[in-house]
Amino acid sequence: MKTLLRITALVPSTLTDALTLHLTMNAPGGWQEEERPDGRTAFTLHLDQGPAAQALEQDIAARWPEAEITRDEIQEQDWALAWREFFTPVHAGSTFTVLPPWLADQAPAGRIPIVIEPKQAFGTGHHGTTALCLGALAGLREAGLLHPGDDFLDLGTGSGILALGCCLLGLHGVGLDIDPLAIENAVENRDINGAQQSLHLAVGSLEALAPERTFRLVLANILAGPLKVMAPQLRARVAPGGCLVLSGILTEQADSVADAYTALGLPAPRRENSGEWTALVWEQVA
């Protein structure tokens, strides 16, 4: 049975944002957060044993000496069972609820359930950027800007949550991720949600698409740096009259990301905020 390394960094509230940013850029496998009664926050990561895990632990300790770091080993099977205690339903906007399979029948009335099988490395909807994107997606549908039959692109699909949200609204489209294990997890979640006919998943980035293909909706929940670098290519994938939603952006980074797109002729985006995170939304792109 595979053994995982569990690292917990307990930090004061003043360091929460800084460590969140660091982990967003250096721990693509994700982490758990727990607020302790003393006001500190515990960040827990489950990592494969090896140099990468050791390097990440040492980096955190060097950057934040005040962090209280503990480490132990856990069997992968035990880790999976631990999710049942950690995973709670996530309500995104007024439309979606993200649930694990063992709570699939507990979605509140009137909400659309997205069922996600938690895995070691992929999103479960608890991260603020995912909830922002789901809320933006629901808002576009409610505003009459998205309709059943429209197509979408979800770049950096991870566990497939955003793509599945689109499919459950009647859209069809493509989810891309550069991590093969992410796509493997997304395929499993696609099957759980019965979206086999409406969601195509593939390993890669924009180069995996036909050169001229465009979409009614383009979603990219990645990081500010790549969003700026890829601005011309992402802009080109939005069909005339379509919508563009960008997330994975710290609020302090939002101006620079928005500037990269307005420099291409787009108007100022609508901004939606959640804690330290911001999503940028463009509607009816000309």
N, C-alpha and C positions, 0 to 999 in steps of 0.2 A: 504494500500500500504506500502511496506517495506521501512524503512528509513535507509540509510547508513551514516556512519561517514566519512567525507572527511577531511583528514589531509594533509597539505602542509608544507614541510620543505624547506625553502629557504636557500641555503648554498653557501659560496664562492667556486670558482673553485678548490681551494686546498683541499677541503673536498669531492669532487665528487666521487673519486675512493673509499674512505673509506666508505662513506654512501652507495654506490652501492653494495659493498661487504656485508655490514651489512644487507641490504634489501634482497640481494640474499639468505642469510642464514635464515632470520627471517620474510620475507614477501612473502611466496610462491604464494600469490595472485597477485603479480606483482604491477607495479606502472607506472606512467607517468613521463617523464622528459621533461622539457622545459628550454632552455637557455634564460635567460633574457638579455636585452640590457646592463645592468650594469655588465655583466660577471658572475653573480651568476646563479645557476641552481636550479629550483624548482622541487622537488620530490613530487608527489601527489599520495596518496593512498586512495582507497575507501574500507572501512572495515565494517563488521557487528558490530553493537553496542555491547559493552561488555567489560569484563576485559582484554581480549587479545589485543584489540585495544588500550585501555588505557595504558596497560603495554608497548606496542611498542612505543607509543607517549612519555611516560615518559623516556624510555630508550634512545631514540634519543636525547631528551632534556638534559639528564644527560651526555651523551657521548660527545655531541657537543654543548656547551652552546652558541656558536656564531650562531647556526642555528636559523632562524626566523620561528617559528612554528605558523600556524593558523589552526583552526578547525571549521567546520560547518557541518550541516546536509543536505542531499540531498535525494530526493525521488529516489528509484531504477529506476523508469521509466525515470526520468530526467537524471539519470546517463547514461542509455542506449543511450538516444538521444545525450548526450554529445560526445559519441564515434564518431559520424558522423563528428564532427569538429576535433577531435584529430587524428583519424585513417587516415593515409596516406599510399599509396602503398609502399611495401618494395621490392626492387630489390635485389636478392641474387645471386651473381655470374653473369654468362652470361645466365642462364637458367630459373630461377624461378622469379615470382613476386607474393607476398602475398597480397591479396585484401579482403576487406569486401564484402558482397553480393551486396551492393548498388553501388559498383564500379566494379563488376565482368566483365562487358563488356569493361573495359578500360585497359586491359593488353596490353602492347606494342606488336607489331607484332614480332613473333619469340620467345616469352617467354611463358613458361608454367604457367598458373595462378593456384594458390592454394587459394581457397576461404575459408575464416575463419570468422565465426560468433563471433564477440567479446563478451566476457562474463566478469563478474566482476573478476574472479579469474585466468584466463588462458592466455597463451601466444598469441601474435598477430604477431610474427615475427619481432618486432622492436628490440628485445634484440640482441646484437651482437653475442651471442653464437648460436642462432638459424640460423642467416644468415651464420655464419661460417660453420655450419653443412650442410646447403643446398648447399653452395658452394663446400664443400668437396664431397658431394653426386654427384653433377653434374660433378665434375672433375673425379671421379671414372668411371662414365658412359662414359665420353668423352675419357678416357684412355683405354676403352675396357675391364674394369675389372668388370663391372656389365652389365647384359643383361636382356631383358624381360624374365620373368619366374623365375628369381632368387628369393630366399626368404630372408627376413630380420627380424630383431628384433629391435624395437624402445623402449628402456627402459626409463621410465620417459616421456611418450609420451605427457602429458599435453593436449593441444588442438588438438594434432594430426598432427601438421604441417609437421614434418619430415617424419612421416609414410605416409602421403598423398603425399609428394614429391616422395617417393619411388614408391607408387602405380601409380602415373602419369607418371613414367618412365617405367611402365610395370612390376614392381616387385609385389610380394604378401608377406604378412607377418603378424606379430603380434605387437600390441602396448600395453604396460603395464604401469600402473601407480597405486601408492598406494592410490591415492585420488579418491574416487568414483565420486565426482563431476567433476573431470577432465575427467574421462572416459565418463561421460554423455555428456560433451561438445564435446569430440572427436567423439562420435557416431553421434552427430548432424552434425559436419563438414564432417565426412565420407559420410553421406547421401547427403549433399550439393554437394560434389565433385564426386558423383556416384561411390564410391569405396567400396560399400557393399560386393562385391564378392571377393575383393582382400585384405581386411584388417579385421583382427579379433582383437577385443579390449577386454581387461579384467582387472579387478582390481587385483593388486598384484605386486609382483616382480618376480625374477627368479624362485622362488619356484612354481609359477603358471604354469611353463612349464614342459613337460615330461622330466625326468632326463637326457636322452641322446640326446635330440634334439639340433641340431646345425643349423646355418644359414650362408648363403653366405655373408651377411652383418649384423654387429651388430653396432647399434648406441646407445650411452648413453650420453645424454645432461643433466647431473645432477650437482653434486658438487664434488670438488676435494676429500674431505674426503671419501664419499661413493665410489667414483671410486677407491681409493686406497684399501679400505677394501674389495671391491668386485672383485679385480683384478683376483684371480684364477677362480672364478665362471664365470666372463665375458669372460675371455680368453677361457675357456672350451666351450663356446657357439659358437665360430667362427669355421665354417667348414674349413677343409684343403683347402688352396688356397683362403680363403675368406678375407674379409676386416673388420677392426675395426676402428670406429671413436668415439673419446671421446671429450666431450666439457663441458662447464660450469666451465672452469678452468681459474683462473686468471693467467696471464703470469708468475708472480712470483712463482706460485705453479706448473708450468708445469714440472719442473725438477723432483720434488718428485713424481708426478703422473707417468711420463714416467719411472722412476726408478722402480716403483712397477710392471710394466709390463716387462721391460727388465730383471728383476730378475727372471721372469718365462720363459726366453729364447727367447723373442721377440727381434728383432733388434731395433735400435733407430727409433722412429717414425718421419714422416714428420710433421712439425709444420706449422700451418696456424694461422696468427694473425689478430686481429681486435681490435684496441684500447688497452684496458687492458686485453683482453681475448685471449685465445689460444685454438685451437683444435689440437688434436693429431691424426694422421692418419697412420694406418698400412695397407699395401697392400700385398695381396697374402701371408697371414699368413701360415706358414708351419704347 
